Each structure stands twice: as C-alpha cells, then as structure tokens.
Amino acid sequence: MASADHPNHITADDLLAVTMLGVTVPPECAIWMLNDGSGGITALLEQLPSDIDIWEADDHIFGVAEQLWHLLNQADWPDPGSRANGMGRTIKSKLLAAKRPRLLPVLDSVVCEALGERSDFWSAFRFALRTPESRLLTAVRAPGNDLSLLRAIDVVVWMANRHPLPDDPPLPLPR
C-alpha cells in the first residue's frame, strides 16, 4: 500500500507498493525520488489534490500532473537527465496512481492495448467518467472497500484484456 501518511512525498513504502505491482524502479531513480528530485516532486504533489476524482479535475490539475510526469523523466541519481532512466510509462503511471489513486490511472501495455493508443489518456478517462451514469460502478463495490472507482476500472480493464498464461484457471463467468 502506498504511503497515506506522506501524500506529498515519494517514500520507500510507495516504491515497495509499486514493486508489488510487478515493476521495478531503477535504483538510481529511487534514490533521486527519495531525495525529492531536487525539491520538485513535493512541490508538484502539493498542487495535486488527493481528495478528488479524475472527472472532477480541471485542466490546471492535469497540467500539474503532466509536469510531475515529465519531472520523473529526469529521475536519475547522481546526474539527473544524463541518460534514459528506465522510468517508462508503466512505472511512472503506477507510481503516480499510488500517490493519487482517485485522480491518475495506471497505464500499462494491457490497458493501452485495450483502450488504443492515445495522446492523452488522462483526458480520455476524465471525459469517459464525466457523467453520473458512467460512474454507476460505485454501487457495485463491496462495502468497506476503499478502492477508488478509477482503480477499480483499472483492474477491470486489465483483467478483461490481459493475455492469460497457459496454466491460469479460467475466469468465472457470471450466471
């Protein structure tokens, strides 16, 4: 679980949570992020509300998220930006989704294949979830489950579109 105690800092707990999602943050990048990426990570996370859903966000909020996304491209200790840092779309999106689970979706190869390549996934999700009718899924979540609607949608899209391994049991069909 990502660090709820430090919503505006990337912590070791956050990096561990992302690792549990099947990605590895390069060590140099982890060191850079744990040291606040030259002060920029905290400043940008402070501008990203943790208590709003993706459909409530405005263009300013997504502009800040985009700045943070690009800042993570520079993550590399001891010389930020000196080479390709290994922080691809999946790692960055899982890290940002861990910090802002209601606001920023996970973008991995399965989700991107299912939804088709887009230049702006965040706006596409925001647009798709803008109407109350599109958010009816909140009624089917289990009581006491604190999983955000956006995270639930991430899971549903991923599970429905992943390529099962040969020894995977079949998914149960609804009756």
TIRO-2110 file (N, C-alpha, C; in Angstrom, 1 decimal):
// TIRO-2110
0.8, -1.2, 0.0, N, 1, A
0.0, 0.0, 0.0, CA, 1, A
0.9, 1.2, 0.0, C, 1, A
0.6, 2.2, -0.8, N, 2, A
1.3, 3.4, -0.9, CA, 2, A
1.2, 4.2, 0.5, C, 2, A
2.1, 5.1, 0.7, N, 3, A
2.1, 5.8, 2.0, CA, 3, A
1.1, 6.9, 2.0, C, 3, A
0.0, 6.6, 2.8, N, 4, A
-1.0, 7.6, 3.0, CA, 4, A
-0.5, 8.7, 4.0, C, 4, A
0.4, 8.3, 4.9, N, 5, A
0.9, 9.3, 5.9, CA, 5, A
1.7, 10.4, 5.3, C, 5, A
2.2, 10.2, 4.1, N, 6, A
3.1, 11.2, 3.4, CA, 6, A
2.6, 11.4, 2.0, C, 6, A
1.4, 12.0, 1.8, N, 7, A
0.8, 12.1, 0.5, CA, 7, A
1.6, 13.0, -0.5, C, 7, A
2.4, 13.8, 0.0, N, 8, A
3.1, 14.7, -0.9, CA, 8, A
4.6, 14.4, -1.1, C, 8, A
5.0, 13.2, -0.7, N, 9, A
6.4, 12.7, -0.8, CA, 9, A
6.4, 11.3, -1.3, C, 9, A
7.4, 11.0, -2.1, N, 10, A
7.6, 9.6, -2.5, CA, 10, A
8.4, 9.0, -1.5, C, 10, A
7.9, 7.9, -0.9, N, 11, A
8.6, 7.2, 0.2, CA, 11, A
9.0, 5.8, -0.2, C, 11, A
9.8, 5.2, 0.7, N, 12, A
10.2, 3.8, 0.4, CA, 12, A
8.9, 2.9, 0.4, C, 12, A
7.9, 3.2, 1.2, N, 13, A
6.6, 2.4, 1.1, CA, 13, A
6.0, 2.5, -0.3, C, 13, A
6.0, 3.7, -0.9, N, 14, A
5.5, 3.9, -2.2, CA, 14, A
6.2, 3.1, -3.2, C, 14, A
7.6, 3.1, -3.1, N, 15, A
8.4, 2.3, -4.1, CA, 15, A
8.1, 0.8, -3.9, C, 15, A
7.9, 0.4, -2.7, N, 16, A
7.6, -1.0, -2.4, CA, 16, A
6.2, -1.4, -3.0, C, 16, A
5.3, -0.5, -2.8, N, 17, A
3.9, -0.7, -3.3, CA, 17, A
4.0, -0.9, -4.8, C, 17, A
4.7, -0.1, -5.5, N, 18, A
4.8, -0.2, -7.0, CA, 18, A
5.5, -1.5, -7.4, C, 18, A
6.5, -1.9, -6.6, N, 19, A
7.2, -3.1, -6.9, CA, 19, A
6.2, -4.3, -6.8, C, 19, A
5.3, -4.2, -5.8, N, 20, A
4.2, -5.3, -5.7, CA, 20, A
3.3, -5.3, -6.9, C, 20, A
3.3, -4.3, -7.7, N, 21, A
2.5, -4.3, -8.9, CA, 21, A
3.3, -4.8, -10.1, C, 21, A
4.4, -5.4, -9.9, N, 22, A
5.2, -6.1, -10.9, CA, 22, A
6.2, -5.2, -11.7, C, 22, A
6.5, -4.0, -11.2, N, 23, A
7.5, -3.2, -11.9, CA, 23, A
8.7, -2.9, -10.9, C, 23, A
9.8, -2.6, -11.4, N, 24, A
11.0, -2.3, -10.6, CA, 24, A
11.4, -0.9, -10.9, C, 24, A
11.5, -0.1, -9.9, N, 25, A
12.0, 1.3, -10.1, CA, 25, A
13.5, 1.2, -10.1, C, 25, A
14.2, 1.7, -11.1, N, 26, A
15.7, 1.6, -11.1, CA, 26, A
16.3, 2.3, -9.9, C, 26, A
17.3, 1.7, -9.3, N, 27, A
17.9, 2.2, -8.1, CA, 27, A
18.2, 3.6, -8.1, C, 27, A
18.8, 4.1, -9.2, N, 28, A
19.3, 5.5, -9.3, CA, 28, A
18.1, 6.4, -9.2, C, 28, A
17.0, 6.0, -9.8, N, 29, A
15.7, 6.8, -9.8, CA, 29, A
15.1, 6.8, -8.4, C, 29, A
15.1, 5.6, -7.8, N, 30, A
14.6, 5.5, -6.4, CA, 30, A
15.3, 6.5, -5.5, C, 30, A
16.6, 6.5, -5.6, N, 31, A
17.4, 7.4, -4.7, CA, 31, A
17.0, 8.8, -5.0, C, 31, A
17.0, 9.2, -6.3, N, 32, A
16.6, 10.6, -6.7, CA, 32, A
15.3, 10.9, -6.1, C, 32, A
14.3, 10.0, -6.3, N, 33, A
12.9, 10.4, -5.8, CA, 33, A
12.8, 10.4, -4.3, C, 33, A
13.5, 9.5, -3.6, N, 34, A
13.5, 9.6, -2.1, CA, 34, A
14.1, 10.9, -1.6, C, 34, A
15.0, 11.5, -2.4, N, 35, A
15.6, 12.8, -2.1, CA, 35, A
14.8, 13.9, -2.7, C, 35, A
13.6, 13.7, -3.1, N, 36, A
12.6, 14.7, -3.5, CA, 36, A
13.0, 15.2, -4.9, C, 36, A
13.8, 14.6, -5.7, N, 37, A
14.0, 15.0, -7.1, CA, 37, A
14.3, 16.5, -7.2, C, 37, A
15.3, 17.0, -6.5, N, 38, A
15.7, 18.4, -6.5, CA, 38, A
14.6, 19.3, -5.9, C, 38, A
13.7, 18.8, -5.1, N, 39, A
12.7, 19.6, -4.5, CA, 39, A
11.4, 19.7, -5.3, C, 39, A
11.4, 19.2, -6.5, N, 40, A
10.3, 19.3, -7.4, CA, 40, A
9.1, 18.4, -7.2, C, 40, A
9.4, 17.2, -6.7, N, 41, A
8.3, 16.2, -6.5, CA, 41, A
7.3, 16.7, -5.5, C, 41, A
7.8, 17.1, -4.3, N, 42, A
6.9, 17.5, -3.3, CA, 42, A
6.1, 18.7, -3.7, C, 42, A
6.8, 19.7, -4.3, N, 43, A
6.1, 20.9, -4.7, CA, 43, A
4.9, 20.6, -5.7, C, 43, A
5.1, 19.7, -6.6, N, 44, A
4.1, 19.3, -7.6, CA, 44, A
3.0, 18.5, -6.9, C, 44, A
3.4, 17.5, -6.1, N, 45, A
2.3, 16.7, -5.4, CA, 45, A
1.5, 17.6, -4.5, C, 45, A
2.0, 18.6, -3.9, N, 46, A
1.2, 19.5, -3.1, CA, 46, A
0.2, 20.2, -3.9, C, 46, A
0.4, 20.4, -5.2, N, 47, A
-0.6, 21.0, -6.0, CA, 47, A
-1.6, 20.1, -6.6, C, 47, A
-1.5, 18.8, -6.4, N, 48, A
-2.4, 17.7, -6.9, CA, 48, A
-3.3, 17.3, -5.7, C, 48, A
-4.5, 17.6, -5.7, N, 49, A
-5.4, 17.2, -4.6, CA, 49, A
-5.5, 15.7, -4.5, C, 49, A
-5.5, 15.2, -3.3, N, 50, A
-5.7, 13.8, -3.1, CA, 50, A
-7.1, 13.4, -2.9, C, 50, A
-8.0, 14.3, -2.8, N, 51, A
-9.4, 14.1, -2.4, CA, 51, A
-10.4, 14.3, -3.5, C, 51, A
-9.9, 14.3, -4.8, N, 52, A
-10.9, 14.5, -5.9, CA, 52, A
-10.7, 13.3, -6.9, C, 52, A
-11.8, 13.1, -7.6, N, 53, A
-11.8, 12.0, -8.6, CA, 53, A
-11.4, 12.6, -9.9, C, 53, A
-10.9, 11.8, -10.9, N, 54, A
-10.5, 12.2, -12.2, CA, 54, A
-11.5, 13.1, -12.9, C, 54, A
-12.8, 12.7, -12.8, N, 55, A
-13.8, 13.5, -13.5, CA, 55, A
-14.0, 14.9, -12.9, C, 55, A
-13.5, 15.1, -11.7, N, 56, A
-13.6, 16.5, -11.1, CA, 56, A
-12.5, 17.4, -11.4, C, 56, A
-11.4, 16.8, -11.9, N, 57, A
-10.2, 17.6, -12.1, CA, 57, A
-10.3, 18.5, -13.3, C, 57, A
-9.7, 19.6, -13.2, N, 58, A
-9.7, 20.6, -14.3, CA, 58, A
-8.3, 20.6, -15.1, C, 58, A
-8.3, 21.4, -16.1, N, 59, A
-7.0, 21.4, -17.0, CA, 59, A
-5.8, 21.8, -16.2, C, 59, A
-6.0, 22.7, -15.2, N, 60, A
-4.8, 23.1, -14.4, CA, 60, A
-4.2, 21.9, -13.6, C, 60, A
-5.1, 21.1, -13.0, N, 61, A
-4.7, 19.9, -12.3, CA, 61, A
-3.9, 19.0, -13.2, C, 61, A
-4.5, 18.7, -14.4, N, 62, A
-3.8, 17.8, -15.3, CA, 62, A
-2.5, 18.4, -15.8, C, 62, A
-2.4, 19.7, -15.9, N, 63, A
-1.2, 20.4, -16.2, CA, 63, A
-0.1, 20.1, -15.2, C, 63, A
-0.5, 20.2, -13.9, N, 64, A
0.5, 19.9, -12.8, CA, 64, A
0.9, 18.4, -12.9, C, 64, A
-0.1, 17.5, -13.1, N, 65, A
0.2, 16.1, -13.2, CA, 65, A
1.2, 15.9, -14.4, C, 65, A
1.0, 16.6, -15.5, N, 66, A
1.9, 16.4, -16.6, CA, 66, A
3.3, 16.9, -16.3, C, 66, A
3.4, 18.0, -15.5, N, 67, A
4.7, 18.5, -15.1, CA, 67, A
5.4, 17.4, -14.2, C, 67, A
4.7, 16.8, -13.3, N, 68, A
5.3, 15.8, -12.5, CA, 68, A
5.7, 14.6, -13.3, C, 68, A
4.9, 14.2, -14.3, N, 69, A
5.2, 13.1, -15.2, CA, 69, A
6.6, 13.4, -15.9, C, 69, A
6.7, 14.6, -16.4, N, 70, A
8.0, 15.0, -17.1, CA, 70, A
9.1, 15.1, -16.1, C, 70, A
8.9, 15.5, -14.9, N, 71, A
9.9, 15.5, -13.9, CA, 71, A
10.5, 14.1, -13.6, C, 71, A
9.6, 13.1, -13.6, N, 72, A
10.0, 11.8, -13.4, CA, 72, A
10.9, 11.3, -14.5, C, 72, A
10.8, 11.9, -15.7, N, 73, A
11.7, 11.5, -16.8, CA, 73, A
13.2, 11.9, -16.5, C, 73, A
13.3, 12.8, -15.5, N, 74, A
14.7, 13.3, -15.2, CA, 74, A
15.2, 12.5, -14.0, C, 74, A
14.4, 11.6, -13.4, N, 75, A
14.8, 10.8, -12.2, CA, 75, A
16.1, 10.0, -12.5, C, 75, A
17.2, 10.4, -12.0, N, 76, A
18.4, 9.6, -12.2, CA, 76, A
19.5, 10.2, -11.3, C, 76, A
19.9, 9.5, -10.3, N, 77, A
20.9, 10.0, -9.4, CA, 77, A
22.3, 9.3, -9.8, C, 77, A
23.4, 10.0, -9.7, N, 78, A
23.6, 11.3, -9.2, CA, 78, A
23.5, 12.4, -10.2, C, 78, A
23.2, 12.1, -11.5, N, 79, A
23.2, 13.0, -12.5, CA, 79, A
21.9, 13.0, -13.3, C, 79, A
20.9, 13.7, -12.8, N, 80, A
19.5, 13.7, -13.4, CA, 80, A
19.5, 14.1, -14.9, C, 80, A
18.8, 13.3, -15.6, N, 81, A
18.6, 13.6, -17.0, CA, 81, A
19.8, 13.2, -17.9, C, 81, A
20.8, 12.5, -17.4, N, 82, A
22.0, 12.3, -18.1, CA, 82, A
21.9, 11.2, -19.2, C, 82, A
20.8, 10.3, -19.0, N, 83, A
20.6, 9.2, -19.9, CA, 83, A
19.2, 8.7, -19.7, C, 83, A
18.8, 7.7, -20.6, N, 84, A
17.5, 7.1, -20.4, CA, 84, A
17.5, 6.5, -19.0, C, 84, A
16.4, 6.8, -18.2, N, 85, A
16.5, 6.4, -16.8, CA, 85, A
15.7, 5.1, -16.5, C, 85, A
15.0, 4.5, -17.5, N, 86, A
14.3, 3.3, -17.2, CA, 86, A
12.9, 3.5, -16.6, C, 86, A
12.5, 4.8, -16.5, N, 87, A
11.2, 5.1, -15.9, CA, 87, A
10.2, 5.3, -17.1, C, 87, A
9.7, 4.2, -17.6, N, 88, A
8.8, 4.2, -18.7, CA, 88, A
7.4, 4.5, -18.2, C, 88, A
6.5, 4.5, -19.2, N, 89, A
5.1, 4.9, -18.9, CA, 89, A
4.5, 4.0, -17.8, C, 89, A
4.7, 2.7, -17.8, N, 90, A
4.1, 1.9, -16.8, CA, 90, A
4.6, 2.2, -15.4, C, 90, A
5.9, 2.3, -15.2, N, 91, A
6.4, 2.6, -13.9, CA, 91, A
5.9, 3.9, -13.4, C, 91, A
6.0, 5.0, -14.2, N, 92, A
5.6, 6.3, -13.8, CA, 92, A
4.1, 6.3, -13.5, C, 92, A
3.3, 5.7, -14.3, N, 93, A
1.8, 5.7, -14.0, CA, 93, A
1.5, 4.9, -12.8, C, 93, A
2.1, 3.8, -12.5, N, 94, A
1.8, 3.1, -11.3, CA, 94, A
2.3, 3.9, -10.1, C, 94, A
3.4, 4.6, -10.1, N, 95, A
3.8, 5.4, -9.0, CA, 95, A
2.8, 6.6, -8.8, C, 95, A
2.5, 7.3, -9.8, N, 96, A
1.5, 8.4, -9.7, CA, 96, A
0.1, 7.9, -9.3, C, 96, A
-0.3, 6.8, -9.8, N, 97, A
-1.6, 6.2, -9.4, CA, 97, A
-1.5, 5.8, -7.9, C, 97, A
-0.4, 5.4, -7.4, N, 98, A
-0.3, 5.0, -6.0, CA, 98, A
-0.4, 6.3, -5.1, C, 98, A
0.1, 7.4, -5.6, N, 99, A
0.1, 8.6, -4.8, CA, 99, A
-1.3, 9.3, -5.0, C, 99, A
-1.9, 9.2, -6.1, N, 100, A
-3.2, 9.8, -6.4, CA, 100, A
-4.2, 8.8, -7.0, C, 100, A
-4.7, 7.8, -6.2, N, 101, A
-5.4, 6.7, -6.8, CA, 101, A
-6.8, 7.1, -7.3, C, 101, A
-7.3, 8.2, -6.9, N, 102, A
-8.6, 8.7, -7.4, CA, 102, A
-8.5, 9.6, -8.7, C, 102, A
-7.3, 10.0, -8.9, N, 103, A
-7.0, 11.1, -9.9, CA, 103, A
-6.3, 10.5, -11.1, C, 103, A
-5.3, 9.6, -11.0, N, 104, A
-4.5, 9.3, -12.1, CA, 104, A
-4.5, 7.7, -12.3, C, 104, A
-4.8, 7.3, -13.6, N, 105, A
-5.0, 5.9, -13.9, CA, 105, A
-3.6, 5.2, -14.1, C, 105, A
-3.6, 3.9, -14.0, N, 106, A
-2.5, 3.1, -14.4, CA, 106, A
-2.5, 2.9, -15.9, C, 106, A
-1.4, 3.1, -16.5, N, 107, A
-1.2, 3.0, -18.0, CA, 107, A
-0.2, 1.9, -18.2, C, 107, A
-0.6, 0.7, -18.5, N, 108, A
0.4, -0.3, -18.8, CA, 108, A
0.1, -0.9, -20.2, C, 108, A
0.8, -1.8, -20.6, N, 109, A
0.6, -2.3, -22.0, CA, 109, A
-0.8, -2.9, -22.2, C, 109, A
-1.3, -3.6, -21.2, N, 110, A
-2.6, -4.2, -21.3, CA, 110, A
-3.7, -3.2, -21.4, C, 110, A
-3.7, -2.1, -20.6, N, 111, A
-4.7, -1.1, -20.6, CA, 111, A
-4.5, -0.3, -21.9, C, 111, A
-3.3, 0.0, -22.3, N, 112, A
-3.1, 0.8, -23.5, CA, 112, A
-3.6, 0.0, -24.8, C, 112, A
-3.3, -1.3, -24.8, N, 113, A
-3.8, -2.1, -25.9, CA, 113, A
-5.3, -2.1, -25.9, C, 113, A
-5.9, -2.3, -24.7, N, 114, A
-7.4, -2.4, -24.7, CA, 114, A
-8.1, -1.1, -25.1, C, 114, A
-7.5, 0.1, -24.7, N, 115, A
-8.1, 1.4, -25.0, CA, 115, A
-7.6, 2.0, -26.3, C, 115, A
-6.5, 1.4, -26.8, N, 116, A
-5.9, 2.0, -28.0, CA, 116, A
-5.0, 3.2, -27.6, C, 116, A
-4.0, 3.3, -28.4, N, 117, A
-3.0, 4.4, -28.2, CA, 117, A
-3.7, 5.7, -28.2, C, 117, A
-3.4, 6.6, -27.3, N, 118, A
-4.0, 7.9, -27.2, CA, 118, A
-2.9, 8.9, -26.8, C, 118, A
-3.0, 10.1, -27.2, N, 119, A
-2.0, 11.1, -26.8, CA, 119, A
-2.3, 11.6, -25.4, C, 119, A
-3.5, 11.5, -24.9, N, 120, A
-3.8, 12.0, -23.6, CA, 120, A
-4.8, 11.1, -22.9, C, 120, A
-4.3, 10.0, -22.2, N, 121, A
-5.1, 9.1, -21.5, CA, 121, A
-5.9, 9.7, -20.4, C, 121, A
-5.3, 10.6, -19.7, N, 122, A
-6.0, 11.3, -18.5, CA, 122, A
-7.2, 12.0, -19.0, C, 122, A
-7.2, 12.7, -20.0, N, 123, A
-8.4, 13.4, -20.5, CA, 123, A
-9.4, 12.4, -21.0, C, 123, A
-9.0, 11.3, -21.6, N, 124, A
-9.9, 10.3, -22.1, CA, 124, A
-10.7, 9.7, -20.9, C, 124, A
-10.0, 9.4, -19.9, N, 125, A
-10.6, 8.8, -18.7, CA, 125, A
-11.5, 9.9, -18.1, C, 125, A
-11.1, 11.1, -18.0, N, 126, A
-11.9, 12.2, -17.4, CA, 126, A
-13.2, 12.3, -18.2, C, 126, A
-13.1, 12.4, -19.5, N, 127, A
-14.2, 12.5, -20.3, CA, 127, A
-15.2, 11.4, -20.2, C, 127, A
-14.7, 10.1, -20.2, N, 128, A
-15.5, 8.9, -20.2, CA, 128, A
-16.2, 8.8, -18.8, C, 128, A
-15.7, 9.4, -17.8, N, 129, A
-16.3, 9.3, -16.4, CA, 129, A
-17.0, 10.5, -16.0, C, 129, A
-17.2, 11.4, -16.9, N, 130, A
-17.8, 12.8, -16.6, CA, 130, A
-19.3, 12.7, -16.2, C, 130, A
-20.0, 11.8, -16.7, N, 131, A
-21.5, 11.7, -16.4, CA, 131, A
-21.8, 10.8, -15.2, C, 131, A
-22.8, 11.1, -14.4, N, 132, A
-23.1, 10.3, -13.3, CA, 132, A
-23.5, 8.9, -13.7, C, 132, A
-24.0, 8.7, -14.9, N, 133, A
-24.4, 7.4, -15.4, CA, 133, A
-23.1, 6.5, -15.6, C, 133, A
-22.0, 7.1, -16.0, N, 134, A
-20.8, 6.3, -16.2, CA, 134, A
-20.2, 5.9, -14.9, C, 134, A
-20.6, 6.5, -13.8, N, 135, A
-20.0, 6.2, -12.5, CA, 135, A
-20.9, 5.3, -11.7, C, 135, A
-21.8, 4.6, -12.3, N, 136, A
-22.7, 3.7, -11.6, CA, 136, A
-22.0, 2.5, -11.0, C, 136, A
-20.8, 2.3, -11.5, N, 137, A
-20.0, 1.2, -10.9, CA, 137, A
-19.7, 1.4, -9.4, C, 137, A
-19.8, 2.6, -8.9, N, 138, A
-19.6, 2.8, -7.5, CA, 138, A
-20.6, 2.0, -6.6, C, 138, A
-21.8, 1.7, -7.2, N, 139, A
-22.8, 1.0, -6.5, CA, 139, A
-22.5, -0.5, -6.3, C, 139, A
-21.6, -1.0, -7.2, N, 140, A
-21.3, -2.5, -7.1, CA, 140, A
-20.0, -2.8, -6.3, C, 140, A
-19.4, -1.8, -5.8, N, 141, A
-18.2, -2.0, -5.0, CA, 141, A
-18.6, -2.6, -3.6, C, 141, A
-17.8, -3.5, -3.1, N, 142, A
-18.1, -4.1, -1.8, CA, 142, A
-18.0, -3.0, -0.7, C, 142, A
-19.0, -3.1, 0.3, N, 143, A
-19.0, -2.2, 1.4, CA, 143, A
-17.6, -2.3, 2.2, C, 143, A
-17.1, -1.2, 2.6, N, 144, A
-15.9, -1.1, 3.3, CA, 144, A
-14.7, -1.2, 2.4, C, 144, A
-14.8, -1.3, 1.1, N, 145, A
-13.7, -1.4, 0.2, CA, 145, A
-13.3, 0.1, -0.1, C, 145, A
-12.1, 0.4, 0.2, N, 146, A
-11.7, 1.8, -0.1, CA, 146, A
-11.0, 2.0, -1.4, C, 146, A
-11.2, 1.0, -2.3, N, 147, A
-10.6, 1.1, -3.6, CA, 147, A
-11.4, 2.2, -4.4, C, 147, A
-10.6, 3.1, -5.0, N, 148, A
-11.3, 4.2, -5.7, CA, 148, A
-11.9, 3.6, -7.0, C, 148, A
-12.9, 4.3, -7.5, N, 149, A
-13.6, 3.9, -8.7, CA, 149, A
-12.6, 3.8, -9.9, C, 149, A
-11.7, 4.8, -10.0, N, 150, A
-10.7, 4.8, -11.0, CA, 150, A
-9.8, 3.5, -10.9, C, 150, A
-9.4, 3.2, -9.7, N, 151, A
-8.6, 2.0, -9.5, CA, 151, A
-9.3, 0.7, -9.9, C, 151, A
-10.6, 0.7, -9.5, N, 152, A
-11.5, -0.5, -9.8, CA, 152, A
-11.6, -0.6, -11.3, C, 152, A
-11.7, 0.5, -12.1, N, 153, A
-11.8, 0.4, -13.5, CA, 153, A
-10.5, 0.0, -14.1, C, 153, A
-9.4, 0.4, -13.5, N, 154, A
-8.0, 0.0, -14.0, CA, 154, A
-8.0, -1.6, -13.9, C, 154, A
-8.4, -2.1, -12.8, N, 155, A
-8.4, -3.6, -12.5, CA, 155, A
-9.3, -4.3, -13.5, C, 155, A
-10.5, -3.8, -13.7, N, 156, A
-11.5, -4.4, -14.6, CA, 156, A
-10.9, -4.4, -16.0, C, 156, A
-10.4, -3.3, -16.5, N, 157, A
-9.9, -3.3, -17.9, CA, 157, A
-8.7, -4.2, -18.0, C, 157, A
-7.8, -4.2, -17.0, N, 158, A
-6.6, -5.1, -17.1, CA, 158, A
-7.0, -6.6, -17.1, C, 158, A
-7.9, -6.9, -16.1, N, 159, A
-8.3, -8.4, -16.1, CA, 159, A
-9.0, -8.8, -17.3, C, 159, A
-9.8, -7.9, -17.9, N, 160, A
-10.6, -8.3, -19.1, CA, 160, A
-9.8, -8.4, -20.3, C, 160, A
-8.6, -7.8, -20.3, N, 161, A
-7.8, -7.7, -21.5, CA, 161, A
-6.4, -8.3, -21.4, C, 161, A
-6.1, -8.8, -20.3, N, 162, A
-4.7, -9.5, -20.2, CA, 162, A
-4.7, -10.8, -21.0, C, 162, A
-3.6, -11.2, -21.3, N, 163, A
-3.4, -12.5, -22.1, CA, 163, A
-3.1, -13.5, -21.0, C, 163, A
-4.0, -14.4, -20.7, N, 164, A
-3.8, -15.4, -19.6, CA, 164, A
-2.6, -16.3, -20.0, C, 164, A
-1.9, -16.7, -18.9, N, 165, A
-0.9, -17.7, -19.1, CA, 165, A
-1.5, -19.1, -19.3, C, 165, A
-0.8, -20.0, -19.9, N, 166, A
-1.4, -21.3, -20.1, CA, 166, A
-1.9, -22.0, -18.9, C, 166, A
-1.3, -21.8, -17.7, N, 167, A
-1.8, -22.5, -16.5, CA, 167, A
-2.8, -21.7, -15.7, C, 167, A
-3.2, -20.5, -16.2, N, 168, A
-4.2, -19.7, -15.5, CA, 168, A
-5.5, -20.4, -15.5, C, 168, A
-6.2, -20.5, -14.3, N, 169, A
-7.6, -21.0, -14.4, CA, 169, A
-8.5, -20.0, -15.1, C, 169, A
-9.5, -20.5, -15.7, N, 170, A
-10.4, -19.6, -16.4, CA, 170, A
-11.1, -18.7, -15.4, C, 170, A
-11.4, -17.5, -15.9, N, 171, A
-12.2, -16.6, -15.0, CA, 171, A
-13.6, -17.1, -14.9, C, 171, A
-14.2, -17.0, -13.7, N, 172, A
-15.6, -17.4, -13.5, CA, 172, A
-16.5, -16.6, -14.3, C, 172, A
-17.5, -17.2, -15.0, N, 173, A
-18.4, -16.5, -15.8, CA, 173, A
-19.6, -16.1, -14.9, C, 173, A
-20.2, -14.9, -15.1, N, 174, A
-21.4, -14.5, -14.3, CA, 174, A
-22.5, -15.4, -14.7, C, 174, A
-23.4, -15.7, -13.7, N, 175, A
-24.6, -16.5, -14.0, CA, 175, A
-25.8, -15.7, -14.2, C, 175, A
END
